[in-house]
């Protein structure tokens, strides 16, 4: 079969809701798209540890500290699952990491905003992890098997993260006037960046249509964004907080909330590396990578030593 016939056969295969596995034939565009998407997802989990790690030593109680540590540990695990999924597509983990450190490979724009107060940690759990769940639940049905299976465990843990964040927001909203004001301030700063997490609008998205055809994605960016808004507005009302959007209102005819226009110029600036914390986040990741070099080298040396021993035993 030529490439055209193989591509048509592949499309019929995914249209029938089959899972593509690592050893199956796939179009090169499909493979490259998955490598890009999964690597960016993995990078986002790792970079996402930084804004929260900033609050480990300042968490208001031992209980909060333990929960935050567990959450950050989960995110490290998510990064490992995802790097492993990408490796099944023939790309080396070191190559993906190098592309992140060089700035060639991107990560979620949301992690380039600062965490100014403890309420930001609650808001990240509530909004950022809430947005991640909306996006990632559909990825459990993505057409690539290793990615799909990785998402099952990740979604379970992200659900815990979202509840942890919302529980912080409940405590602050029911606390003193100063605490509720802190919660409102965090919501004001994180609302629009959270909507940006779903990516560009469908009208300008380069990859959305093809990704949906291949069933890498199951819903468009705007569909997922709308679902997130519809889910989150009642939660904000329960907290007694006001979403910072004067155009937000229930549309009875559509059965959805209408909401204002995202500042796409801000989104593009952050993606290009000009956000409030872009340089800080990448510098921290580079330093961690350099400082951990001796650990990686020691682990590789130990693995080689063990492998040599096993060869001698079986000789």
Buried (B, 14 or more C-beta within 10 A) or exposed (E): EEEEEEBEEBBEBBEEEBBBEBEEEBBEEBBEBBBBBBBBBBBBBBBBBBBBBBBEEEBEEEEBBEBBBEBBEBBEBBBBBBBBBBBBBEBEBEEBBEBBBEEEBBBBBBBBBEBEBBBBBBBBBBBBBBBBBBBBBBBBEBBBBBBBBBBEBBBEBBBBBBBBBBBBBBBBBEEEEEBBEBBBBBBBBBBBBBBBBBBBBBEEBEBBEBBBEBBBBBBBBBBBBBBBBBBBBEBBEEBEBEBBBEEBEEEEEEEEBEBEEBEEEBBBBBBEEEBEBBEBBBEBBEEEBEEEEEEEEEEEEEEEEEEEEEEEEEE
